[in-house]
Amino acid sequence: MSFKSNHKIHWLKKAALVSSVVLLAACAEAPLNEPTELADIQEKFELDREWREVVGNSDDGKFNSLTPAIWEDKIITADPTGLVTAFDKNTGDTLWEKELNVSLSGGVTATAGLVALGTRDAEVYVLDVNDGSEQWKTEVSSEILAPPAIDSGKLVVRTADGRIFGLDLTSGKQLWFYDRVLPKLTLRGTSTPIAIGGIVVSGFANGKIATFNIGNGDLLWEQRLSSPRGGSDISRIVDVDASPVIYGNNLYAAGYNGYAIALDLQNGRFLWRHATSVLRDPLVDSVKVYLVNTDGEVEALDRATGQLVWKAESLKYRNLTAAADNGDSIVVGDFEGYLHWLDKDSGDVIARVHLDDYGISQTPIVTPEMIYATSRYGYLYAFKNPNYQPVESIDTEAVMDASE
């Protein structure tokens, strides 16, 4: 149900506090099953580390798992105690720091010259990306567990109590919110909303995925990704915590204890579905959809048909991150602090590098020049992208002489 309101929503926060919903940890600090031991591999390339920086403190012994974001020449990080830092993405030099003195929980979004973050205390902060100065903050109904989304002059944020809020990007004024009743038992986590072209897409703990008009919050369509089944509350969990992906005219999504699906973005019509269980965000390229399932198996599906092309079990039970695209390969991190590169055609591991012993916290970030990864203890690592080929400078005088 969509609501338009400009009033404070303390009653929502109060309702969230007395909610009987039980949140389960989406993943443990280490895998519950015996992790697959790493086999020797024939490495196709080596990784050169450019720099490493501390991105902040852990929070009362808890690891830092907040997703960084890149904007132009900066990579912006946050730690759970409220420190936000902008680094030069090429050198690692600190450009600015902002101490918010709040418990950050939702990761970082950087776009349109702004940095947006969410807190455990149901607040949204927006900073200037150039100097970290605070532009505005506002309250929502409960803890924010995913980075906000920005599009069309609006900021959209998902809260742990099942709501979505549309805020004015300039002022933080609440424009609308959508309320979804949570099941009795859910995983601790929320799908990161995706906002593009005037629509918002998000998954929900009831196994559904929905799209909204970003201007007024009107529901455009919703589709069930997974249906609860089984006799116990735990077996009936069907959360959609993985963020959906828009590619062309299609929407790709995956849920826990259910399916990965492809839908027509315009009307939500099913194109295909594949039985699996996923908590990590899918990766989509022009040919395949790559999934990291809850067992740590990496699955590659044909993007057009959903048919399984290959499944890699060499990293099973290693608590993998989602996959990032690195040209002819994909890259994932694991709980022991390794980054692994898998060949897109075969799923074979073709390269590996060890960061530290704390584990990789979030999906690696790949740019044409660099690859970034954050360890759970709060280090940011930058490696030269093995695919990077610098453009050689052109001797204009020689070219002119040759033309004469």
C-alpha positions in Angstrom: 0.0 0.0 0.0 1.4 3.4 -1.0 1.0 6.5 1.2 1.8 10.1 0.5 2.7 12.0 3.7 4.8 15.0 4.8 4.5 14.3 8.5 6.9 12.7 10.9 6.5 9.0 11.2 7.3 8.3 14.9 4.3 6.0 15.0 5.9 3.8 12.4 9.1 3.6 14.4 7.1 2.7 17.5 5.3 0.0 15.6 8.6 -1.3 14.3 9.9 -1.6 17.9 7.0 -3.7 19.1 6.9 -5.8 16.0 6.9 -9.6 16.6 9.0 -10.2 13.5 12.1 -12.2 14.3 15.2 -11.5 12.2 17.7 -14.2 11.5 21.3 -13.6 10.5 21.6 -13.9 6.8 25.0 -15.4 7.1 27.4 -16.5 9.8 30.9 -15.1 10.3 32.2 -18.3 9.0 30.5 -21.1 6.9 28.4 -23.6 8.9 29.6 -26.5 6.7 33.2 -27.5 6.2 34.6 -25.1 3.6 36.1 -26.6 0.4 39.9 -26.5 0.6 41.5 -24.4 -2.1 43.1 -26.5 -4.9 46.2 -25.5 -6.7 45.4 -23.6 -9.9 47.2 -22.6 -13.1 47.1 -18.8 -12.8 46.5 -16.9 -16.0 47.5 -13.6 -14.6 49.0 -12.0 -11.5 47.6 -9.1 -9.5 49.6 -6.1 -8.5 48.4 -4.3 -5.4 48.5 -0.5 -5.8 47.6 0.5 -2.3 45.8 -0.4 1.0 44.0 2.0 3.4 42.2 1.7 6.7 38.5 2.7 6.2 37.5 2.9 9.8 36.9 1.0 13.0 34.8 -2.0 13.6 31.8 -1.6 15.9 32.1 -3.3 19.3 34.0 -6.2 17.8 31.7 -6.5 14.8 33.2 -6.4 11.3 32.8 -3.7 8.8 30.5 -4.8 6.0 29.4 -1.5 4.6 29.6 -1.3 0.8 31.8 1.5 -0.6 30.8 3.5 -3.7 32.7 5.3 -6.5 32.0 8.7 -7.9 34.3 10.2 -10.5 37.8 10.3 -9.0 36.7 9.2 -5.5 35.9 6.0 -3.7 33.8 6.7 -0.6 33.8 4.3 2.4 32.0 4.2 5.7 32.5 2.4 9.0 29.8 1.2 11.5 30.7 4.0 14.0 29.9 6.8 11.6 33.2 7.7 9.9 32.8 8.5 6.2 36.0 8.8 4.1 36.6 9.8 0.5 39.8 8.4 -1.1 41.4 9.2 -4.4 40.5 6.1 -6.3 43.9 5.9 -8.0 46.4 6.7 -5.2 44.5 6.0 -2.0 45.1 9.5 -0.7 42.5 10.7 1.7 40.5 13.6 0.2 38.1 14.2 3.1 36.7 12.7 6.2 33.3 13.2 7.9 32.6 11.9 11.4 28.8 11.5 11.8 28.9 9.9 15.2 26.0 7.6 14.4 25.7 3.8 13.8 25.8 3.4 10.0 24.3 0.2 8.7 23.1 0.7 5.1 26.2 1.0 2.9 27.1 3.9 0.7 25.5 5.4 -2.4 27.3 8.0 -4.4 25.7 9.7 -7.4 24.6 13.1 -8.7 27.4 14.7 -6.6 25.9 13.3 -3.4 26.7 10.6 -0.8 23.7 8.9 0.8 23.8 6.6 3.9 21.4 4.9 6.3 21.7 4.2 10.0 20.6 1.7 12.6 18.6 4.5 14.2 16.3 4.9 11.2 18.0 8.0 9.8 19.1 8.9 6.2 22.1 11.2 5.8 23.1 13.0 2.5 26.5 14.6 2.1 28.2 16.6 -0.6 30.6 14.3 -2.4 33.2 17.0 -2.8 33.9 17.8 0.8 31.6 15.6 3.0 29.5 18.5 4.2 26.1 17.5 5.5 23.2 18.5 3.1 20.3 17.1 5.1 19.2 14.2 7.3 15.7 12.8 7.9 14.0 10.0 9.8 12.3 6.9 8.5 10.6 4.1 10.3 13.3 1.6 11.2 16.9 0.4 10.6 18.3 0.8 7.1 20.2 -2.3 6.0 20.8 -1.5 2.3 22.3 1.4 0.4 19.7 4.0 -0.8 18.9 4.5 -4.5 18.8 7.8 -6.3 17.1 8.7 -9.6 14.9 11.5 -11.1 15.5 13.9 -8.2 14.3 11.4 -5.6 16.1 9.2 -3.0 14.5 5.8 -2.2 15.3 3.9 0.9 14.3 0.4 2.2 13.8 -0.2 5.9 14.1 -3.4 7.9 10.3 -3.3 8.8 9.3 -3.8 5.1 8.7 -0.3 4.0 10.0 1.8 1.1 10.3 5.6 1.4 10.5 8.1 -1.4 12.3 11.3 -0.4 13.0 14.6 -2.2 16.7 14.5 -3.1 17.2 18.3 -2.4 15.5 18.6 1.0 14.9 15.1 2.3 11.1 15.8 2.5 9.1 12.6 2.6 7.0 12.3 -0.6 5.5 8.8 -0.2 6.0 5.5 1.4 4.9 1.9 0.6 4.1 -0.5 3.4 4.5 -4.3 3.1 3.6 -6.6 6.0 6.5 -8.9 6.9 6.2 -12.6 7.4 6.6 -13.9 11.0 10.1 -15.0 10.3 12.6 -13.3 8.0 16.3 -13.1 7.3 18.2 -10.1 8.6 18.7 -8.1 5.5 16.9 -6.3 2.7 17.0 -6.0 -1.0 18.8 -2.9 -2.2 16.3 -0.9 -4.2 17.2 -0.2 -7.9 16.0 3.1 -9.3 16.3 3.9 -13.0 14.2 5.7 -15.6 11.6 6.9 -13.2 10.8 3.5 -11.6 11.9 1.7 -8.5 12.4 -2.1 -8.2 12.7 -4.0 -4.9 12.4 -7.4 -3.5 10.5 -8.3 -0.3 10.6 -10.8 2.5 7.3 -12.4 1.4 9.0 -13.7 -1.8 7.6 -11.0 -4.1 9.4 -8.4 -6.3 7.6 -5.2 -7.2 8.1 -2.0 -9.3 6.9 1.5 -8.3 6.6 4.9 -9.8 9.5 6.9 -8.2 7.5 10.1 -8.3 4.5 9.1 -6.3 5.1 5.5 -5.0 2.2 4.0 -7.1 2.6 0.2 -7.5 3.1 -0.6 -11.2 3.2 -4.4 -10.9 4.4 -7.1 -8.6 5.3 -10.7 -9.2 5.9 -13.7 -6.8 9.4 -15.0 -7.1 9.0 -17.8 -4.5 6.2 -19.3 -2.5 6.5 -20.5 1.1 6.5 -24.3 1.5 7.2 -26.7 4.3 5.8 -27.2 7.8 8.1 -25.0 9.9 8.5 -21.2 9.9 12.2 -21.6 9.0 11.5 -23.8 6.0 8.9 -21.2 4.8 11.4 -18.3 4.6 11.4 -17.0 1.0 13.2 -13.6 1.4 14.3 -11.7 -1.7 17.4 -10.0 -0.2 19.5 -10.1 -3.4 19.2 -6.8 -5.3 17.4 -7.1 -8.7 19.3 -6.3 -11.9 17.9 -4.4 -14.9 19.5 -5.3 -18.2 17.9 -4.0 -21.4 14.1 -4.5 -21.2 14.3 -7.3 -18.7 14.6 -7.6 -14.9 16.6 -10.4 -13.3 16.2 -11.4 -9.6 16.8 -14.2 -7.3 15.5 -15.3 -3.9 16.3 -17.4 -0.9 14.8 -20.9 -0.9 13.2 -20.4 -4.3 14.1 -19.3 -7.8 16.2 -17.0 -10.0 13.9 -15.4 -12.6 13.8 -13.2 -15.6 10.8 -10.9 -16.1 9.7 -8.4 -18.7 10.4 -5.1 -17.0 7.3 -3.4 -18.5 4.6 -5.8 -17.2 6.3 -8.4 -14.9 5.6 -11.3 -17.3 7.8 -14.4 -16.6 10.4 -15.2 -19.2 12.0 -18.0 -17.3 12.9 -19.3 -13.8 15.6 -21.5 -12.4 15.3 -23.3 -9.0 18.0 -22.2 -6.6 18.6 -20.4 -3.3 20.4 -17.0 -3.4 21.2 -14.2 -1.0 23.9 -12.5 -3.1 23.1 -10.1 -5.9 23.0 -11.6 -9.4 25.5 -10.5 -12.1 24.2 -10.1 -15.6 26.1 -9.7 -18.9 25.1 -9.9 -22.5 25.2 -13.8 -22.5 24.8 -15.1 -19.0 23.4 -14.6 -15.5 25.9 -15.5 -12.7 24.6 -16.5 -9.3 26.3 -17.3 -6.0 24.0 -19.7 -4.2 23.7 -20.1 -0.5 26.0 -23.2 -0.6 28.8 -21.1 -2.3 28.3 -22.7 -5.7 28.6 -20.4 -8.6 26.0 -20.9 -11.3 26.1 -19.6 -14.8 22.7 -19.5 -16.6 21.9 -18.7 -20.2 20.5 -15.1 -20.1 17.9 -15.8 -22.8 16.6 -19.2 -21.6 17.6 -19.6 -17.9 19.2 -23.0 -18.7 22.2 -23.9 -16.5 25.4 -23.6 -18.5 27.9 -24.5 -15.8 28.1 -24.8 -12.0 31.4 -24.3 -10.1 31.7 -26.2 -6.8 35.4 -25.5 -6.2 34.5 -22.7 -3.7 31.6 -24.4 -2.0 30.8 -23.3 1.6 33.4 -20.5 1.5 30.8 -17.8 2.2 31.4 -16.1 -1.1 30.5 -12.5 -2.0 28.4 -11.8 -5.0 30.3 -11.9 -8.3 31.7 -8.8 -10.1 32.3 -8.6 -13.8 35.9 -8.5 -15.0 35.7 -8.9 -18.7 36.3 -12.5 -19.6 36.1 -13.6 -15.9 34.1 -12.9 -12.8 35.6 -12.2 -9.4 34.3 -13.2 -5.9 35.7 -12.9 -2.4 35.6 -15.5 0.4 35.6 -15.8 4.2 39.4 -16.3 4.4 40.3 -13.1 2.6 40.9 -14.5 -0.9 39.7 -13.0 -4.2 39.1 -15.6 -6.9 38.7 -15.1 -10.7 36.5 -17.6 -12.5 36.5 -18.0 -16.3 33.1 -17.1 -17.7 33.1 -19.9 -20.2 34.0 -22.8 -17.9 33.7 -21.7 -14.3 37.4 -22.7 -13.7 39.4 -20.6 -11.2 42.1 -18.9 -13.2 43.6 -16.5 -10.7 43.7 -15.9 -6.9 45.1 -13.3 -4.5 45.0 -13.2 -0.7 44.2 -9.9 1.0 44.2 -10.7 4.7 42.8 -13.3 7.1 39.6 -11.4 8.0 37.5 -12.2 4.9 36.0 -10.2 2.1 33.0 -8.3 3.3 31.3 -7.1 0.1 31.2 -7.6 -3.7 34.5 -6.4 -5.2 34.2 -3.2 -7.3 35.7 -3.4 -10.8 36.6 -0.4 -12.9 38.5 -0.4 -16.2 41.7 0.5 -14.3 41.3 -1.0 -10.8 39.7 -3.6 -8.7 38.7 -2.7 -5.1 37.8 -5.0 -2.2 37.1 -4.4 1.5 38.1 -6.8 4.2 35.8 -7.4 7.1 38.2 -5.8 9.5 38.1 -2.5 7.7 40.8 -2.4 5.1 40.3 -1.2 1.5 42.5 -2.8 -1.1 43.2 -1.6 -4.6 44.6 -3.7 -7.4 45.5 -2.9 -10.9 42.9 -4.5 -13.2 44.7 -7.2 -15.2 42.6 -6.3 -18.2 43.7 -2.6 -18.1 45.5 -1.4 -21.2 46.5 2.2 -21.0 46.1 4.3 -24.1 49.5 5.2 -25.4 50.2 8.9 -25.9 50.2 10.0 -29.5 53.1 11.9 -30.9 51.1 14.6 -32.8 54.2 16.0 -34.5 55.2 12.6 -35.8 51.7 12.0 -37.1 51.8 15.4 -38.9 55.2 14.7 -40.4 54.0 11.3 -41.7 50.9 12.8 -43.3 53.1 15.3 -45.2 
